Amino acid sequence: MKFPFRTALVTILVVLVTSTALIIGISSYENGQAIVANLLDQVIEQTNSRIDQQISGLFQDAAEHTNLIAQLIKSGEIDRQSDEQLVRFFLPAMAAHRSLMSCFAVREADGTGIGIWRDGQTFHIWQVVRDPETKQFHMRDYLAQDFPKKPTAIERDIPDPRTRPWYRAARQSKQAVWTETYHFLPAFVEQATLGLTFAMPLFNSEGKLLAVVESDLDVGQVSDFLKHLKIGQNGIAFIVEFRRDGKRRVIAVPDRRKVQDMFDSLRGDAGNPHASLQNLGDSRIDGFMNQLPGELVNEKGQFLFVVDGVRYVGSYDRLDDPAAPEWLIGVVIPEEDIMGQVDAGIRRHVLFAWVILLIAIGISLYVSAQVARPLEYLSRETEAIAQLQIEPRPVMHSVIREVDQLSLAIEEMKTGLRSFQKYVPAELVRSIVRSGQEANLGGEAREVTIFFADIQGFTTIAETMSPEELVSQLREYLTALSGIIAATQGTVDKYIGDAIMAFWGAPSLDAQHALHACVAAWRGQQKLAELRSAWESSGKPPFHTRMGLNTGNVVVGNIGSESRLNYTVMGDAVNLANRIEGLNKFYGTKILITETTFAAAGETIVARPLDRVSVKGKTQGVFVYELLGLRSEVSRDVIDLAERFATGVQHYQNRAWDDALTVFHAVLRERPDDVPSKLMVERCQSYKESPPGPDWTGIYHMETK
């Protein structure tokens, strides 16, 4: 016997309201704690990232400058024995690298050298000469415009430059090195500067050391950057150096004067490994360094500590570049800065929930609990439907007529949604269900990655199979690829016979859509290799699939008429992706991607550039790449192939036919069946015999789709 819902309402009210209030209170508290932890992680991660990028930029400037001078000397464009030539190249290089403080080149034979020092907007030339009689080294100072004719009145005796830390380190390691922080030679300035040096030794063909070239960075630049870095309300960041003698020294804080004063007081102090804390005058940094583990098992970490009754969150993160000096980024934030307002909000919410709970209990004293379970079940089911969790379940029956009807209606709705989901992308269905609104015509401009896949020789294969066999095997094929596309956040747009069109980056935003598309294509080929083995063992024809990917701006949205919509992408980038898939037949490849996809996917993938092509119907060229795999999975031989082939293509684009042929012939010796290498060999030989005109741009124009 079934009763009206109105009759049962009073009975279920107490349980429903009570359970709802408890769930809301507990959920709010747990969500608040999760928000706090996530917010703290984001603040620290963004701070570390900004600091790491700033420091990496400084290191890169020094390394690029030193490498440039070293390459010019090695190539013979600069005579290392000529101070005038060195200065002539030093000046514009220093002007281009504004973060550098000074640079030097010292000769191994006699210790003489030449360098440039930046004094604001003025450059000084420092020339090291050696008295032939006393063997004493002297440093002469010039203004840049007066060198080498008119030195300033200042000339000082200095130690042998070859005894400087950077010179000894470069000589000993026989490769480019970073020094630890140290006091630069005062020479003609009143106060020594704390900095570090990137030094590179130069050897002749016999391995004999000829000279050492170096570039200097003022560590105070990092302090200046930290000074303007906003970390919450009262947070600070600083840099800790791990020195080879086991000491950990704070070398950069928001006030550069504190670090300078600290190092001035530490000259000659080789005892206390934490002596760097004595003069900083910041108890927060003291507390952090005292809590920092002696052995850092992980590259980054967090811990809590208390200083003067205030709780702080400490975070450390090593620099990402393994070739850089051993520096650690320290961040200290008062816990109250991050958690204060959130904790207050949680307390207010919990208090409000308890008030509601007490009121509900008073009202619900007359309500029965006989329908609590069905209503809770239906509540969970509707929440699951909002997330498109629409798996079939047994119908929950109830003695209440309206509840029973509602349970049946929910299962019928889930059945309809399951059918609906098979025709449109699942993520699109979720967004429609969550919005509660009707889908309308319209689109938006967005960058996505488009994917086309087509079975090689499908028409011929279809002629050899019965319709039932063809549909069965095609279903297995499409199911496998569609599952991989969905697992990588992709959206299957449509099936065109045996072909698949899909895209990444819509309807949900995906910052790594190009990488995910490449992963899907690669995993798809791996899965098809497994399927082909099973198909061939059971007497079925194998499916060989060609895939093409392109990244670009398209219009994505609901396209069609008022009565029938299709969620799809439109634009030139889609047409190009389709053409790229077709190019596989010409190049004998399985997966081709465009240069925009290659650039967006990043270093995670391995791909080789094949050619600059203008597809049929286009005049402008685009570089196409063959996807060779994921960098974490492929062998070193595959990576070498990509790098060598890229060198050959570069020679080809530069009209260096012989150099290109050398590379492509070398590839063919290892891979005799490599179609791209054969094509490039034929083309280079043809151009070598009949060189193209001056208007040749390296673009190969395809005449077919």
C-alpha positions in Angstrom: 0.0 0.0 0.0 1.4 3.4 -1.0 0.8 6.7 0.8 0.8 10.3 -0.5 4.1 12.2 -0.1 2.4 15.0 1.8 1.5 12.4 4.5 5.0 11.2 4.8 6.6 14.7 4.7 6.2 15.4 8.4 7.7 11.9 9.2 10.9 12.4 7.2 11.5 16.0 8.0 13.6 15.5 11.1 16.0 13.0 9.6 16.3 14.9 6.3 17.0 18.3 7.9 19.3 16.8 10.6 21.4 14.8 8.1 21.5 17.7 5.7 22.7 20.2 8.3 25.5 17.8 9.5 26.6 17.1 5.9 26.8 20.8 5.1 28.7 21.6 8.3 31.3 18.8 7.9 31.6 19.4 4.2 32.1 23.1 4.6 34.8 22.5 7.2 36.7 20.0 5.1 36.3 22.1 2.0 37.6 25.1 3.9 40.7 23.2 5.1 41.3 22.0 1.5 41.0 25.6 0.2 43.5 26.8 2.7 46.0 24.1 1.8 45.6 24.7 -1.9 45.9 28.5 -1.5 49.1 28.1 0.5 50.6 25.8 -2.1 49.7 28.1 -4.9 51.2 31.2 -3.2 54.4 29.3 -2.4 54.6 27.7 -5.9 54.1 31.0 -7.7 56.7 32.7 -5.5 59.2 29.9 -6.1 58.5 30.0 -9.8 59.0 33.7 -10.1 62.3 33.6 -8.1 63.6 30.6 -10.0 62.8 32.4 -13.4 64.6 35.6 -12.2 67.7 33.7 -11.1 67.7 31.5 -14.1 67.6 34.6 -16.3 70.7 36.0 -14.6 72.5 32.7 -14.9 71.6 32.4 -18.6 72.9 35.9 -19.3 76.2 35.1 -17.8 76.5 31.7 -19.6 75.4 33.1 -22.9 77.9 36.0 -22.7 80.8 33.8 -21.7 79.9 31.2 -24.4 79.7 33.9 -27.0 83.1 35.3 -26.2 84.6 31.8 -26.0 83.2 30.8 -29.4 84.5 33.9 -31.0 88.0 33.2 -29.7 87.8 29.6 -30.7 86.6 30.4 -34.2 89.5 32.9 -34.6 87.3 36.0 -35.0 89.0 37.4 -31.9 92.7 37.2 -31.3 93.0 36.2 -27.7 96.4 38.0 -27.6 94.9 41.3 -28.7 93.4 43.3 -25.8 91.9 45.8 -28.4 90.0 43.1 -30.2 88.7 41.6 -26.9 87.5 44.9 -25.7 85.8 45.6 -29.1 83.7 42.4 -28.7 83.3 42.7 -24.9 81.6 46.1 -25.0 78.6 45.4 -27.1 78.2 42.0 -25.4 78.1 43.6 -22.0 75.7 46.2 -23.2 73.4 43.5 -24.4 73.6 41.6 -21.1 72.6 44.3 -18.6 72.6 41.9 -15.6 76.3 41.3 -15.8 78.6 43.3 -13.6 81.9 42.5 -15.2 83.8 40.0 -17.4 87.4 39.0 -17.8 89.7 37.0 -20.1 93.0 35.9 -18.6 95.8 34.1 -20.5 97.4 31.0 -19.0 100.8 31.7 -20.5 101.6 34.9 -18.6 98.6 35.7 -16.4 97.8 38.9 -18.3 94.3 39.8 -19.3 91.6 42.3 -20.0 88.2 42.9 -18.6 85.2 45.3 -18.4 83.5 46.5 -15.3 80.1 48.2 -15.2 79.7 51.3 -13.1 76.1 52.3 -13.6 75.9 53.5 -17.3 79.7 53.7 -17.6 82.1 50.9 -18.6 85.7 50.7 -17.2 88.4 48.7 -18.9 90.7 46.9 -16.5 93.9 45.7 -18.1 96.2 43.3 -16.3 99.9 43.7 -17.2 103.0 42.1 -15.8 106.3 43.7 -15.1 109.0 41.7 -17.0 111.6 42.4 -14.3 109.7 42.2 -11.0 107.1 39.8 -12.3 104.6 41.8 -10.4 101.0 42.1 -11.8 99.5 45.6 -12.2 96.0 46.6 -13.1 95.3 49.7 -15.1 92.0 51.4 -15.3 90.6 53.0 -18.4 87.3 54.6 -19.3 85.9 52.6 -22.2 86.2 55.5 -24.7 89.9 56.1 -23.7 91.2 52.6 -24.1 94.0 51.9 -24.9 95.6 55.3 -25.2 94.6 57.2 -22.0 94.5 55.3 -18.7 93.2 56.9 -15.6 95.6 58.0 -13.0 95.0 54.9 -10.9 97.2 51.8 -11.2 97.4 49.1 -8.5 99.3 46.0 -7.8 97.2 42.9 -7.7 97.9 39.2 -7.1 98.3 36.8 -10.0 94.8 36.6 -11.6 95.4 32.9 -12.1 95.1 32.4 -8.4 91.5 33.7 -8.3 88.8 31.1 -7.3 87.1 31.2 -10.7 90.4 30.6 -12.6 91.5 27.8 -10.4 88.0 26.1 -10.6 87.9 26.3 -14.5 91.5 25.1 -14.8 90.9 22.2 -12.5 87.5 21.1 -13.9 88.5 21.6 -17.5 84.9 22.8 -18.3 82.6 25.7 -17.7 81.9 26.1 -13.9 80.0 28.3 -11.5 81.9 29.5 -8.4 80.5 29.9 -5.0 79.7 33.4 -3.9 82.8 35.4 -2.9 84.0 39.0 -2.7 85.0 40.4 -6.1 88.5 42.0 -6.2 88.0 45.6 -5.0 90.6 47.0 -7.5 89.4 50.6 -8.2 86.2 50.6 -6.1 86.0 51.4 -2.4 83.8 48.4 -1.3 84.1 44.8 -2.4 81.0 43.3 -4.0 79.4 39.9 -3.2 78.9 37.9 -6.3 79.7 34.8 -8.3 81.4 33.9 -11.5 80.7 31.7 -14.6 84.1 30.7 -15.9 85.0 28.8 -19.1 88.5 27.4 -20.0 89.7 27.5 -23.6 92.0 24.8 -24.9 93.9 24.3 -28.1 93.6 21.2 -30.3 96.2 19.5 -28.2 94.3 20.0 -25.0 96.6 22.7 -23.6 94.9 25.5 -21.6 95.2 28.8 -23.4 93.0 31.1 -21.4 89.9 31.4 -19.1 87.0 33.6 -20.0 84.5 34.6 -17.2 81.4 36.7 -16.5 80.5 38.1 -13.0 77.1 38.5 -11.4 76.3 40.8 -8.5 74.2 38.7 -6.1 72.6 42.0 -4.9 70.4 41.9 -8.0 68.6 39.0 -6.4 68.1 40.9 -3.2 66.7 43.8 -5.2 64.2 41.5 -6.9 63.2 39.9 -3.5 62.6 43.4 -2.1 59.8 44.1 -4.6 58.3 40.6 -4.3 54.9 40.6 -2.5 54.3 37.4 -0.5 51.0 37.6 1.3 50.9 40.4 3.9 54.1 39.7 5.8 55.9 36.9 4.0 59.5 37.1 2.9 61.7 35.1 0.5 65.5 34.6 0.6 68.2 32.5 -1.0 70.5 30.0 0.8 73.8 28.8 -0.7 75.1 25.3 0.0 78.8 25.7 0.1 81.4 23.0 -0.5 82.7 23.3 3.0 79.3 22.2 4.4 78.2 25.7 5.4 74.8 27.1 4.5 74.8 30.8 3.9 72.0 33.2 3.3 73.2 35.2 0.3 70.1 37.2 -0.7 67.4 38.8 1.4 65.0 41.7 0.6 67.6 44.1 2.1 70.9 43.7 0.2 72.8 45.8 2.8 72.2 43.2 5.5 73.8 40.5 3.3 76.8 42.8 2.5 77.3 43.6 6.2 77.0 40.0 7.1 79.6 38.8 4.6 81.9 41.7 5.7 81.8 40.3 9.2 82.4 36.7 8.1 85.7 37.2 6.3 88.1 34.6 7.6 85.3 32.8 9.7 85.7 29.1 8.9 84.2 27.7 12.0 80.4 28.1 12.5 78.4 26.6 9.6 75.5 28.9 10.6 77.6 32.0 11.2 75.7 33.7 8.4 72.7 34.2 10.7 74.5 36.4 13.2 74.2 39.7 11.5 71.0 39.4 9.4 68.9 40.6 12.3 65.8 38.6 11.1 64.4 36.1 13.6 62.2 34.5 10.9 65.2 33.5 8.9 67.0 32.3 12.0 64.0 30.1 12.9 63.8 28.8 9.3 67.5 27.8 9.2 67.3 26.1 12.5 64.4 24.0 11.3 65.8 23.2 7.9 66.7 19.5 7.7 70.3 18.6 7.7 69.8 16.2 4.9 67.3 17.4 2.3 65.8 14.1 1.0 63.4 16.0 -1.4 64.1 18.9 -3.7 61.2 20.8 -2.0 59.3 20.7 1.2 57.3 22.6 3.9 57.4 22.7 7.7 55.9 24.7 10.5 57.9 26.6 13.1 57.2 29.1 15.9 59.2 32.3 16.5 58.3 34.7 19.3 54.9 33.0 19.7 54.0 33.4 16.0 53.5 30.4 13.8 55.1 30.4 10.4 55.0 28.2 7.3 58.5 27.6 6.0 59.0 26.4 2.4 62.2 25.4 0.6 62.8 24.6 -3.1 66.0 24.0 -4.9 66.7 25.7 -8.2 65.4 23.6 -11.1 68.6 23.8 -13.2 71.0 21.0 -12.1 73.9 22.9 -13.8 73.3 26.0 -11.7 74.9 26.7 -8.3 73.5 24.8 -5.3 71.0 27.5 -4.2 67.8 27.0 -2.3 64.8 29.3 -2.3 63.4 29.9 1.2 59.9 31.3 1.8 58.5 32.2 5.2 54.8 33.2 5.6 52.9 33.8 8.8 50.2 31.2 9.1 47.7 33.9 10.0 48.3 35.6 6.6 46.9 32.6 4.7 44.5 30.9 7.2 43.1 33.8 9.3 40.2 34.8 7.2 39.4 31.3 6.0 39.3 30.0 9.6 37.0 32.8 10.7 34.7 32.0 7.8 34.7 28.4 8.7 33.9 29.2 12.3 30.9 31.4 11.3 29.7 28.7 8.9 29.9 26.0 11.5 28.1 28.2 14.0 25.3 28.9 11.5 25.0 25.2 10.7 24.6 24.3 14.3 21.9 27.0 14.8 20.0 25.6 11.8 20.4 22.1 13.1 18.9 23.0 16.5 15.9 24.7 14.8 15.4 21.7 12.5 15.5 19.2 15.4 12.8 21.2 17.2 10.6 21.2 14.1 11.3 17.6 13.2 10.2 16.0 16.5 7.0 14.9 14.9 8.5 13.5 11.7 8.9 9.8 11.1 12.1 8.2 9.7 10.4 5.6 7.5 11.3 7.4 4.2 14.7 8.8 5.2 16.6 6.1 3.4 14.8 6.4 0.0 15.1 10.2 0.0 18.8 10.1 0.9 19.3 7.6 -1.9 17.4 9.8 -4.4 19.4 12.8 -3.2 22.6 11.0 -3.9 21.4 9.9 -7.3 20.5 13.4 -8.4 23.9 14.7 -7.3 25.5 11.9 -9.3 23.4 12.8 -12.4 24.7 16.3 -12.1 28.2 14.9 -12.5 26.9 12.6 -15.3 27.4 9.5 -13.2 24.5 7.6 -14.8 25.4 3.9 -14.4 22.2 1.7 -14.1 21.3 0.8 -10.5 18.4 -1.2 -9.0 15.3 0.9 -8.5 14.8 2.0 -4.9 11.2 1.3 -4.1 9.3 3.1 -1.3 5.9 2.8 0.4 5.4 6.5 -0.5 3.7 6.7 -3.9 5.4 10.0 -5.0 8.8 8.8 -3.8 8.4 5.5 -5.7 7.4 7.3 -8.9 10.3 9.7 -8.5 12.7 6.8 -8.2 11.4 5.2 -11.4 11.5 8.6 -13.2 15.2 9.1 -12.2 16.2 5.7 -13.7 14.3 6.5 -16.9 16.1 9.8 -17.1 19.4 8.1 -16.6 18.6 5.7 -19.4 17.8 8.7 -21.7 21.0 10.4 -20.7 23.1 7.3 -21.4 21.7 7.2 -24.9 22.2 10.9 -25.3 25.8 10.6 -24.2 26.6 8.2 -27.0 25.8 10.9 -29.6 27.6 13.9 -28.2 30.8 14.4 -26.2 30.5 13.4 -22.5 32.0 16.6 -21.2 29.5 18.6 -23.3 26.6 16.5 -21.8 28.0 17.2 -18.3 28.0 21.0 -18.9 24.5 20.9 -20.3 23.2 18.9 -17.4 25.0 21.2 -14.9 23.7 24.4 -16.5 20.1 23.3 -16.5 19.7 25.4 -19.7 18.8 24.5 -23.3 21.7 24.3 -25.7 21.7 27.2 -28.2 23.5 28.0 -31.4 26.8 29.9 -31.0 30.5 29.5 -30.8 33.7 31.1 -29.5 37.3 31.5 -30.7 39.7 29.2 -28.9 43.0 27.5 -29.5 42.6 23.8 -29.7 44.5 20.8 -31.1 42.7 18.9 -33.9 43.2 15.3 -34.7 42.4 13.3 -37.8 42.9 9.5 -38.2 42.2 7.4 -41.2 42.7 3.7 -42.0 45.1 3.0 -44.8 43.5 1.3 -47.7 40.1 0.9 -45.9 38.1 0.7 -49.1 40.1 -2.3 -50.3 39.9 -4.0 -46.9 36.1 -3.4 -46.8 35.7 -5.2 -50.2 37.2 -8.4 -48.7 34.9 -8.6 -45.7 31.3 -9.2 -45.0 29.3 -6.2 -43.7 28.9 -8.0 -40.3 32.6 -8.7 -40.0 33.5 -5.2 -41.1 31.2 -3.5 -38.6 32.4 -5.8 -35.8 36.1 -5.1 -36.4 35.5 -1.4 -37.0 33.6 -1.2 -33.7 36.6 -2.7 -31.9 38.9 -0.2 -33.6 36.8 2.9 -33.0 36.2 1.9 -29.4 39.9 1.5 -28.7 40.9 4.9 -30.2 37.9 6.7 -28.7 38.7 5.4 -25.3 42.3 6.7 -25.5 41.1 10.1 -26.8 38.6 10.4 -23.8 41.3 9.3 -21.3 43.5 12.2 -22.5 40.7 14.8 -22.1 40.0 14.8 -25.8 36.6 15.1 -27.5 35.5 12.9 -30.4 33.9 15.2 -32.9 32.6 12.7 -35.4 33.2 9.4 -37.2 33.4 9.7 -41.0 33.2 6.1 -42.0 36.5 4.7 -40.8 37.9 8.1 -40.1 38.0 9.8 -36.7 38.0 13.6 -36.0 38.7 14.7 -32.5 40.0 17.8 -30.7 41.5 18.8 -27.3 41.0 22.1 -25.5 37.1 22.1 -25.6 34.6 22.1 -24.2 36.8 22.1 -21.1 39.8 24.3 -21.1 43.1 22.3 -21.2 46.4 24.2 -21.0 48.3 21.2 -22.3 45.9 20.2 -25.1 48.7 19.8 -27.6 50.7 17.5 -25.4 47.6 15.4 -24.5 46.7 15.1 -28.2 50.3 13.8 -29.0 50.0 11.4 -26.1 46.7 10.1 -27.5 48.1 9.6 -31.0 51.2 7.8 -29.7 49.1 5.6 -27.3 46.7 5.0 -30.1 49.4 3.6 -32.4 50.7 1.4 -29.5 47.2 0.0 -28.9 46.6 -0.6 -32.7 49.9 -2.6 -32.8 48.4 -4.9 -30.1 45.1 -5.2 -31.9 46.8 -6.0 -35.2 48.6 -8.9 -33.6 45.3 -10.2 -32.3 43.5 -9.6 -35.6 46.2 -11.3 -37.7 46.2 -14.3 -35.4 42.4 -14.7 -35.9 42.6 -14.3 -39.6 41.3 -10.7 -39.7 42.9 -8.0 -41.8 45.2 -5.6 -39.9 44.2 -1.9 -39.7 47.1 0.5 -40.3 46.2 4.1 -39.3 47.6 7.4 -40.4 47.2 10.3 -38.0 47.5 14.1 -38.3 47.5 16.8 -35.7 47.5 20.6 -35.8 47.2 23.3 -33.1 45.5 26.6 -33.9 42.7 29.0 -33.4 39.2 27.8 -34.4 35.6 28.6 -33.8 34.2 26.0 -31.3 30.6 25.6 -30.3 27.1 24.5 -31.3 26.8 24.7 -35.1 23.7 23.8 -37.1 20.0 24.8 -37.1 17.5 25.6 -34.5 16.2 22.0 -34.4 19.5 20.1 -34.8 22.9 21.1 -33.3 26.4 19.7 -33.6 29.2 20.6 -31.2 32.2 20.9 -33.4 35.2 23.1 -34.4 35.5 25.1 -37.6 38.3 27.0 -39.2 41.4 26.9 -41.3 43.3 25.0 -38.6 40.8 22.1 -39.0 41.4 21.9 -42.7 45.1 22.0 -42.2 44.9 19.1 -39.7 43.0 17.0 -42.3 45.6 17.8 -44.9 48.5 16.9 -42.5 46.9 13.5 -42.0 47.0 12.9 -45.7 50.7 13.8 -45.9 51.6 10.6 -44.1 51.1 8.7 -47.3 53.6 10.9 -49.1 56.2 10.6 -46.3 55.6 7.0 -45.3 54.8 8.0 -41.7 52.1 7.2 -39.2 51.8 10.4 -37.1 52.5 13.9 -38.4 52.1 17.1 -36.4 52.5 20.7 -37.4 55.1 23.1 -36.0 52.5 24.8 -33.8 51.6 21.4 -32.2 55.3 20.6 -31.7 56.0 24.0 -30.1 53.0 23.7 -27.8 53.6 20.1 -26.7 57.1 21.0 -25.4 60.0 18.8 -24.5 57.9 15.9 -23.3 57.6 14.6 -26.9 60.3 13.6 -29.4 59.6 14.6 -33.0 61.7 15.2 -36.1 61.1 18.0 -38.6 60.5 16.5 -42.0 59.8 19.3 -44.4 58.3 22.8 -44.9 55.2 22.1 -46.9 52.3 24.0 -48.4 49.4 21.7 -48.6 47.0 21.7 -51.6 45.0 24.9 -51.7 47.6 26.8 -49.6 50.5 29.0 -50.6 52.1 29.5 -47.2 54.4 26.8 -45.9 54.3 25.0 -42.5 56.9 22.7 -41.0 55.6 19.2 -40.4 57.1 16.9 -37.8 57.0 13.1 -37.4 56.0 12.2 -33.8 58.5 9.5 -32.7 57.3 9.0 -29.2 57.4 10.4 -25.6 60.8 11.4 -24.4 60.5 9.3 -21.2 59.8 6.2 -23.2 62.0 6.3 -26.3 65.6 5.2 -26.6 68.6 7.5 -27.0 68.8 6.3 -30.6 65.4 7.8 -31.4 66.3 11.1 -29.8 69.6 11.1 -31.8 67.6 10.4 -35.0 65.4 13.5 -34.3 68.4 15.7 -33.6 70.4 14.5 -36.6 67.5 14.8 -39.0 66.7 18.3 -37.8 70.3 19.2 -38.6 69.9 17.8 -42.1 66.7 19.7 -42.7 68.4 22.9 -41.5 71.2 22.3 -44.1 68.6 21.7 -46.7 66.7 24.9 -45.9 70.1 26.7 -46.0 70.8 25.2 -49.5 73.8 23.3 -48.1 73.0 20.3 -50.3 76.3 18.4 -49.6 76.0 18.8 -45.8 72.3 17.7 -45.9 73.1 14.7 -48.1 75.8 13.6 -45.6 73.2 13.6 -42.8 70.5 11.8 -44.7 72.8 9.2 -46.1 74.0 8.5 -42.5 70.4 8.0 -41.5 69.7 5.7 -44.4 72.7 3.5 -43.4 71.1 2.9 -40.1 67.5 2.9 -41.4 67.5 1.8 -45.0 63.7 1.9 -45.3 63.4 5.5 -44.0 61.1 7.2 -46.5 61.7 10.8 -45.4 65.5 10.4 -45.8 65.0 8.9 -49.3 62.8 11.8 -50.3 65.3 14.4 -49.0 68.2 12.6 -50.7 66.4 12.7 -54.0 65.5 16.3 -53.6 69.0 17.4 -52.5 70.6 15.6 -55.4 68.1 17.2 -57.8 68.7 20.7 -56.4 72.4 20.1 -56.4 72.3 19.4 -60.1 69.7 22.1 -60.9 69.9 24.7 -58.1 66.6 26.5 -57.4 66.2 30.2 -58.1 66.9 33.0 -55.6 63.2 33.1 -54.7 63.2 29.6 -53.4 62.0 29.5 -49.8 62.4 25.9 -48.9 58.7 25.2 -49.2 57.6 22.0 -50.9 54.2 22.5 -52.6 51.9 19.5 -52.5 49.8 19.0 -55.6 47.5 16.4 -54.1 45.5 16.2 -50.8 
